[in-house]
Amino acid sequence: MDKPAEPEKVTCAVCRAEIPKAAALHAEGKDYVYHFCDAACFEHWDKEKEHGPEKS
């Protein structure tokens, strides 16, 4: 019996976790797609996009 195919995985644009593509949140631009593992990573990316990276 054949093993079921593993789902396609993508990498979160913020924390770099590998997640199934079907479970990822997406932000699309004209020439790219960013994937996020959860709403917290998406919000972090969205804030940085608007205000630039946080400085320590």
Secondary structure as UniProt FT lines:
FT   STRAND          9..11
FT   TURN            13..15
FT   STRAND          18..20
FT   HELIX           21..23
FT   STRAND          25..28
FT   STRAND          33..36
FT   HELIX           39..51
//
